[in-house]
Amino acid sequence: MNQAPSQTARPRTYRLAELGLLILAIAVATTAYALVGLGVEDTIPANVYGYAAWLAALGVILHIIVWIKAKYADPVLVPIAVLLNGLGLAMIYRVDLGRDEYLGSAMTQLVWMTLGVGLAIAVIFIVRDHRWLRRYTYVSGFAALVFLLLPLIPGIGKTINGARIWIGVGPLSFQPGEIAKILLAIFFAGYLVTYKDQLVAAGPKILGIRFPRLRDFGPIVVAWVASVGVLVFERDLGTSLLFFGLFVAMLYVATSKVSWIILGLGFFSAGAVAATFLFSHVGQRVSGWLNALTAEEYNKTPGGSYQLVQGLFGMSNGGLIGTGFGEGRPNMVPYAESDFIYASFGEEIGLAGLFVILLCYLFIFQRGIRTAQQLRDGFGTLLATGLSFTIALQVFVVVGGVTRLIPLTGLTTPFLAQGGSSLIANWMIIGLLLRISDNARRPVEEFHTGVLRITEDPEPVPAGAHANDTAASARTVDEDAPTTNLPPADSRVFDDEAPTTNLPPAGARPRGQAPNDTDATDQRPTGGER
């Protein structure tokens, strides 16, 4: 007879595993920084120890905060983010050494990393329960709209390289669209959870695929018009593609209807073709993509394919294993430290190194999707999916443009590329994913958020009992308890990866007890289940 599993088992926190991976990530990043100095100047940089200490301090502080405030969070996210950020710092330093005038760009980027890690810690402290964000669904949507419109305001909006996506205050500049993508993910998650029933309603069936009703087209049309507006007025192809792709992906996850993907691709294709003929800056990108290797396009100024072709030649020069840090010539590519940092890595660490970088991004996406699967509330599932997909889609768009799979868009590679706006936004995404993954795996008896109030069904009043006696005997509801449907604590079995919010069997509800709240985003336990 099989022995019953332990009733006191708890999910493992894996914090020591996270610390080990973090140490490895810091060692790899520091080694890359030192190899850059050896390759370019034949000496280890004088500030390598200070750089390593600063990087280690940021990683260890974040690790300690996670251990204290979110000990069940995913143990892979922080080490991978630190690794990618550290490698990006090393390559920015490499490009800086190749300039005629040293600008100290790597140290500036390290300051931005410090701010980003600080904001990730703030997210962990402030957002005690991710479901709290659903209260601000429409506030997030309005704030995202404001951030998108800020670059169009005269006086603070700045046009750089033909795109008006920056705001400037004195010597500082910031790209508000990076924060807008987080706010839009929150808005989309809250909106789709509320109205998903209308979006999955029956509609006409065409070629074996059931499409939504005509009156349900509104959300995707609004998202499409908004993305086209960004493309037209801010001349930013990458941000437009990112926002529309994010909405379509979350729409598919919310409804599970392939027809929304087909409609999204159809709307995007129609908009892309129209934009190619109507807007010169889009036409230049497409022409540079299709005719990149022609002499006419290569020598065209501005808007030619010189940058793209130089990046392709650099990656070709790197071959399979690369020239080595400091041994290539990435400075021949314009914006080698920002838009084309992936091509710079391709030259110096080769195709094998590029695959490792892509694998790191794949891990972030996979852990985010796994977290979404473990959650028992629809809002959290959509939010985790949207945040993970944001990083994945941005990487695809950047790498696809650099490798000439798709036209260039102007987006930056998350964590690697120079730029404070993108770095801050992506560290905030890591903070949100840490909090969400902690809530997904945390046992119910340790779930103290105080964010959402639990509602309980009144217990049946025995015949002849006085109402006051019944009220006095009612159990007090703990506002800090979780709001997910869970079986009694002494009957649950935990394993390392299984979600900690398993629903009890449908037939296990005591007779006479009212069913649970049917809202998937706020499933609250009734009195008989606590």
C-alpha positions in Angstrom: 0.0 0.0 0.0 1.4 3.4 -1.0 2.3 5.7 1.9 0.3 8.9 2.0 2.3 12.0 1.1 3.3 14.4 3.8 0.6 16.8 4.8 3.1 19.5 5.9 5.1 19.8 2.7 5.6 23.3 1.4 6.7 24.6 -2.0 10.5 25.0 -2.1 11.6 28.6 -2.3 14.8 28.0 -4.3 16.4 31.1 -2.9 19.8 29.4 -2.5 19.6 28.3 -6.1 18.8 31.8 -7.1 21.9 33.0 -5.2 24.1 30.5 -6.9 22.8 31.5 -10.4 23.3 35.2 -9.5 26.9 34.7 -8.5 27.5 32.9 -11.8 25.8 35.7 -13.7 27.9 38.4 -12.0 31.1 36.4 -12.6 30.3 36.1 -16.4 29.4 39.8 -16.7 32.6 40.8 -14.9 34.7 38.5 -17.0 33.3 40.0 -20.2 34.0 43.5 -18.9 37.6 42.5 -18.2 38.1 40.8 -21.5 37.0 43.9 -23.3 39.8 45.9 -21.7 42.3 43.1 -22.5 41.2 43.0 -26.1 41.2 46.7 -26.8 43.9 48.1 -24.5 45.9 44.9 -23.5 45.2 45.5 -19.9 42.4 44.8 -17.4 40.3 48.0 -16.8 41.4 49.8 -13.7 37.8 50.1 -12.4 36.9 46.4 -12.9 36.8 45.7 -9.1 34.5 48.7 -8.5 32.3 47.7 -11.4 32.1 44.1 -10.1 31.3 45.3 -6.6 28.5 47.7 -7.8 27.0 45.0 -10.0 27.2 42.4 -7.2 25.6 44.9 -4.7 22.6 45.5 -7.0 22.1 41.8 -7.6 22.5 40.7 -4.0 20.3 43.5 -2.6 17.5 42.6 -5.0 18.0 38.9 -4.0 17.7 39.7 -0.3 14.6 41.8 -0.8 13.0 38.9 -2.8 14.0 36.4 -0.1 12.3 38.6 2.5 9.3 39.9 0.7 8.6 37.4 -2.1 10.4 34.2 -1.1 8.3 32.0 -3.4 9.1 34.1 -6.5 10.6 32.5 -9.6 14.4 32.0 -8.9 15.5 32.3 -12.5 14.3 35.9 -13.4 16.8 37.9 -11.3 20.0 36.0 -12.4 19.0 36.2 -16.1 18.2 39.9 -15.9 21.5 40.6 -14.2 23.4 38.5 -16.7 21.9 40.3 -19.7 22.3 43.7 -18.2 25.9 42.9 -17.3 26.7 41.7 -20.8 25.1 44.8 -22.2 27.3 47.0 -20.0 30.4 45.2 -21.2 29.5 45.7 -24.9 28.6 49.4 -24.3 32.0 49.8 -22.7 33.5 48.0 -25.8 31.8 50.4 -28.2 32.8 53.4 -26.1 36.5 52.4 -26.2 36.3 52.4 -30.0 35.2 56.1 -30.2 37.6 59.0 -30.7 36.3 60.4 -27.4 35.6 58.2 -24.4 32.1 59.1 -23.1 31.8 56.8 -20.1 28.6 55.4 -21.4 28.9 52.1 -19.5 29.0 53.9 -16.1 25.9 56.0 -17.1 24.1 52.8 -18.1 25.1 51.3 -14.7 23.4 54.3 -13.0 20.3 53.6 -15.0 20.5 50.0 -14.0 20.7 51.1 -10.3 17.5 53.1 -10.8 15.8 50.2 -12.6 16.7 47.8 -9.8 15.4 50.3 -7.2 12.1 50.6 -9.0 11.8 46.8 -9.2 12.3 46.7 -5.4 9.6 49.4 -5.1 7.2 47.3 -7.1 7.8 44.3 -4.8 7.1 46.4 -1.8 4.1 48.4 -3.1 2.3 45.7 -5.1 1.5 43.2 -2.3 -1.1 41.4 -4.4 -1.2 41.7 -8.2 -5.0 41.7 -8.2 -4.8 45.1 -6.5 -3.8 46.5 -10.0 -7.2 45.5 -11.4 -8.7 48.4 -9.4 -6.8 50.7 -11.7 -7.7 49.2 -15.0 -9.1 52.4 -16.6 -6.7 54.7 -14.7 -3.8 52.6 -16.3 -5.4 53.0 -19.7 -5.7 56.7 -19.3 -2.2 57.1 -18.0 -0.8 55.1 -20.9 -2.6 57.4 -23.3 -1.1 60.4 -21.6 2.4 58.9 -21.8 2.0 58.2 -25.5 0.8 61.8 -26.2 3.6 63.5 -24.1 6.1 63.5 -27.0 3.6 65.4 -29.2 3.4 68.4 -26.7 5.4 71.3 -28.0 8.3 72.3 -25.8 8.9 68.9 -24.2 8.6 66.6 -27.1 11.9 65.8 -29.0 12.5 64.4 -32.4 15.5 62.1 -32.7 16.4 60.2 -35.9 13.0 61.1 -37.4 10.9 59.6 -34.5 9.1 61.9 -32.1 9.0 59.5 -29.1 11.1 61.4 -26.6 10.5 64.0 -24.0 13.3 66.3 -22.8 13.7 68.2 -19.5 17.0 70.1 -19.6 19.9 67.7 -20.5 17.8 64.6 -19.7 15.6 62.8 -22.1 13.1 59.9 -21.6 11.0 57.7 -23.8 7.5 57.5 -22.1 6.3 54.8 -24.4 8.4 52.3 -22.4 6.3 53.0 -19.3 3.1 53.0 -21.4 3.6 49.4 -22.5 3.4 48.3 -18.8 0.3 50.4 -18.2 -1.3 49.0 -21.4 -0.7 45.5 -20.2 -2.5 46.2 -17.0 -5.4 47.9 -18.9 -5.7 45.1 -21.4 -5.7 42.5 -18.7 -8.4 44.2 -16.7 -10.5 45.0 -19.7 -10.4 41.6 -21.3 -11.2 39.8 -18.1 -14.3 42.0 -17.6 -15.6 41.7 -21.2 -14.3 38.4 -22.4 -17.8 36.8 -22.3 -18.9 39.3 -24.9 -15.9 38.6 -27.1 -16.4 34.9 -27.1 -20.1 35.1 -28.0 -21.3 33.1 -30.9 -20.7 34.5 -34.4 -20.6 33.4 -38.0 -18.6 30.4 -39.0 -16.3 30.9 -42.1 -14.1 28.1 -43.5 -14.6 26.1 -40.3 -13.5 28.9 -38.1 -16.0 30.7 -35.9 -15.5 34.5 -36.0 -16.8 37.0 -33.5 -19.9 39.0 -34.1 -19.6 42.3 -36.0 -20.4 44.4 -32.9 -17.6 42.7 -31.0 -15.0 44.1 -33.4 -14.8 47.3 -31.4 -11.8 46.5 -29.2 -9.5 45.3 -32.0 -10.5 48.3 -34.2 -9.7 50.7 -31.4 -6.3 49.1 -30.7 -5.5 49.1 -34.4 -6.5 52.8 -34.8 -4.3 53.7 -31.7 -1.3 51.9 -33.1 -1.7 53.6 -36.5 -1.9 56.9 -34.7 1.4 56.2 -33.0 2.8 55.3 -36.4 1.5 58.5 -38.1 2.1 61.2 -35.5 5.2 59.9 -33.7 6.7 58.1 -36.7 7.5 55.1 -34.6 7.0 51.8 -36.4 8.4 49.6 -33.5 6.1 51.0 -30.8 3.1 50.8 -33.0 3.8 47.1 -33.8 4.5 46.3 -30.1 1.3 47.7 -28.8 -1.0 46.1 -31.4 0.8 42.8 -31.1 0.5 42.9 -27.3 -3.3 43.5 -27.5 -3.9 40.7 -30.1 -1.9 38.2 -28.1 -3.7 39.0 -24.8 -7.0 38.9 -26.7 -6.2 35.4 -27.9 -5.2 34.2 -24.4 -8.4 35.7 -22.9 -10.8 34.1 -25.5 -8.9 31.1 -26.9 -10.3 32.0 -30.3 -8.0 31.6 -33.3 -10.2 34.0 -35.2 -8.9 36.9 -33.3 -5.3 36.1 -34.4 -6.5 35.9 -38.0 -8.3 39.2 -37.7 -5.3 40.8 -36.0 -2.9 39.7 -38.7 -5.4 40.9 -41.3 -5.7 44.3 -39.7 -1.9 44.6 -39.3 -1.2 43.5 -42.9 -3.7 46.1 -44.3 -2.2 48.8 -42.1 1.4 47.9 -43.0 0.7 48.0 -46.8 -1.2 51.3 -46.5 1.5 52.8 -44.4 4.2 51.8 -46.8 2.6 53.8 -49.6 1.2 56.7 -47.5 4.1 57.5 -45.1 7.6 58.1 -46.5 9.4 57.0 -43.3 7.7 53.6 -43.4 8.4 53.3 -47.2 12.1 54.0 -46.5 12.3 51.2 -43.9 10.6 48.7 -46.3 12.8 49.7 -49.2 15.9 49.4 -47.1 14.8 46.0 -46.1 13.9 44.6 -49.6 16.8 46.3 -51.5 19.4 46.4 -48.8 22.3 45.0 -50.9 21.8 47.2 -53.9 24.3 50.1 -54.4 21.6 52.6 -54.7 20.0 51.8 -51.4 23.3 51.3 -49.6 24.5 54.8 -50.6 21.2 56.6 -50.0 21.4 59.4 -47.5 19.4 59.5 -45.3 17.3 56.4 -45.0 19.6 53.9 -46.8 20.6 50.4 -45.8 24.2 51.3 -44.8 23.5 50.5 -41.1 21.7 47.2 -41.8 24.4 46.0 -44.2 27.3 46.9 -41.9 25.6 44.9 -39.1 25.2 41.9 -41.4 28.8 42.1 -42.4 29.9 42.3 -38.8 27.9 39.2 -37.8 29.3 37.4 -40.8 32.8 38.4 -39.7 32.1 36.9 -36.3 31.3 33.5 -37.7 30.4 30.7 -35.3 32.4 31.6 -32.2 33.2 35.3 -32.8 36.4 37.4 -32.9 36.5 37.7 -29.1 35.6 40.7 -26.9 37.5 43.7 -28.0 38.8 42.1 -31.2 36.1 43.1 -33.6 35.1 46.4 -35.2 31.5 47.0 -34.1 32.0 50.8 -34.3 31.7 50.6 -38.0 27.9 50.1 -37.4 26.0 53.3 -36.5 24.3 53.0 -33.1 26.3 49.9 -32.3 25.6 50.3 -28.6 21.8 50.7 -28.9 19.8 49.8 -31.9 22.4 47.4 -33.3 24.0 46.0 -30.1 22.8 42.5 -31.1 24.9 42.8 -34.2 27.9 43.9 -32.1 27.6 40.8 -30.0 27.3 38.7 -33.1 30.7 39.9 -34.3 32.5 39.4 -31.0 30.9 36.3 -29.5 29.7 34.7 -32.7 26.5 32.8 -33.6 26.9 30.5 -30.6 26.9 33.5 -28.3 23.9 34.9 -30.0 22.0 31.7 -29.4 22.8 31.8 -25.7 21.5 35.4 -25.5 18.3 34.3 -27.2 18.0 31.4 -24.9 18.2 33.7 -21.9 15.2 35.7 -23.3 13.4 32.4 -23.9 13.8 31.5 -20.3 12.3 34.8 -19.2 9.3 34.2 -21.5 8.9 30.6 -20.4 9.0 31.4 -16.7 6.4 34.1 -17.2 4.1 31.8 -19.1 4.6 29.1 -16.5 3.6 31.6 -13.8 0.5 32.5 -15.8 -0.5 28.8 -15.9 -0.1 28.4 -12.1 -2.4 31.4 -11.3 -6.0 30.9 -10.5 -7.3 34.3 -11.4 -7.9 35.5 -14.9 -6.5 39.0 -14.4 -3.2 37.6 -13.1 -3.0 35.1 -15.9 -3.5 37.8 -18.6 -1.1 40.2 -16.9 1.7 37.7 -16.6 1.2 36.6 -20.2 1.1 40.2 -21.4 4.3 41.2 -19.6 6.2 38.2 -20.8 5.0 38.6 -24.3 6.1 42.2 -24.3 9.7 41.2 -23.8 9.5 38.3 -26.2 7.9 40.4 -29.0 10.3 43.2 -28.5 13.3 40.8 -28.8 11.7 39.2 -31.9 11.2 42.6 -33.6 14.7 43.8 -32.8 16.5 40.6 -33.8 14.3 40.2 -36.9 15.2 43.7 -38.0 19.0 43.3 -37.4 19.1 40.0 -39.2 16.9 41.3 -42.1 14.0 39.0 -41.3 11.7 42.0 -41.1 12.1 45.8 -41.6 14.0 47.7 -39.0 11.7 49.3 -36.4 13.9 51.3 -34.0 13.2 49.3 -30.8 16.0 48.5 -28.4 17.0 45.1 -27.1 15.8 44.6 -23.5 18.5 44.8 -20.9 21.3 44.8 -23.4 21.0 48.1 -25.4 22.0 51.5 -24.1 19.1 53.6 -23.0 17.7 54.4 -19.5 14.0 54.3 -20.6 14.0 50.8 -21.8 16.1 49.5 -18.9 13.9 51.0 -16.2 10.7 49.7 -17.8 12.1 46.2 -18.2 13.3 46.0 -14.6 9.8 47.1 -13.5 8.5 44.2 -15.6 10.8 41.9 -13.7 9.6 43.3 -10.4 6.0 42.6 -11.4 6.7 39.1 -12.6 8.5 38.4 -9.3 5.5 39.5 -7.3 3.0 37.6 -9.5 5.1 34.4 -9.4 5.4 34.6 -5.6 1.6 34.9 -5.3 1.2 31.9 -7.7 3.2 29.5 -5.5 2.7 30.9 -2.0 0.8 28.6 0.4 -2.6 30.0 1.6 -1.6 30.2 5.3 1.3 32.5 4.3 -0.8 34.7 2.1 -1.1 38.0 4.0 -1.8 40.8 1.6 -4.7 42.8 3.2 -5.7 43.9 -0.3 -8.9 42.1 -1.1 -11.7 41.3 1.4 -13.1 37.8 1.6 -16.9 37.3 1.4 -18.4 34.3 3.1 -21.8 32.7 2.7 -23.9 33.0 5.9 -24.1 29.8 7.8 -27.6 28.3 8.0 -29.6 29.4 11.0 -30.8 26.4 13.1 -34.5 26.2 13.9 -35.3 28.1 17.0 -31.9 29.9 17.2 -31.9 33.6 17.7 -30.3 35.8 15.0 -27.9 37.4 17.5 -26.7 34.0 18.6 -26.0 33.1 15.0 -24.1 36.3 14.3 -22.0 35.9 17.5 -21.1 32.4 16.4 -20.1 33.3 12.9 -16.4 33.2 12.2 -14.5 36.4 11.7 -13.2 37.0 8.2 -9.5 37.7 8.0 -8.9 40.5 5.5 -5.3 39.3 5.1 -6.3 35.8 3.9 -6.1 35.0 0.2 -9.1 35.2 -2.0 -8.5 32.1 -4.1 -10.6 28.9 -3.7 -8.6 26.4 -1.7 -9.3 23.2 0.1 -8.6 23.1 3.8 -5.0 23.5 4.8 -4.7 20.1 6.4 -5.8 18.3 3.2 -3.6 19.9 0.6 -0.4 18.4 -0.7 2.3 20.6 -2.2 5.0 19.8 -4.6 7.8 21.8 -6.0 6.1 23.1 -9.1 2.3 22.5 -8.7 0.2 25.6 -8.2 -0.8 26.3 -4.6 -4.4 27.3 -5.5 -5.9 23.9 -6.5 -9.7 24.1 -6.6 -11.6 21.4 -4.6 -13.7 19.0 -6.6 -17.0 20.3 -7.8 -18.9 17.6 -6.0 -17.1 18.2 -2.7 -19.2 21.3 -1.7 -21.3 20.6 1.4 -25.0 20.3 0.8 -26.8 23.5 1.2 -23.8 25.7 0.6 -24.0 28.3 -2.1 -21.6 28.0 -5.0 -18.5 30.2 -5.2 -18.4 33.5 -6.9 -18.1 32.8 -10.6 -15.8 35.7 -11.3 -12.6 34.0 -12.4 -10.5 37.0 -11.3 -11.7 37.1 -7.7 -12.5 33.6 -6.7 -13.3 33.9 -3.1 -13.6 30.9 -0.7 -16.8 30.4 1.0 -17.2 29.6 4.7 -17.4 25.9 4.1 -14.1 25.8 2.3 -11.9 27.7 4.7 
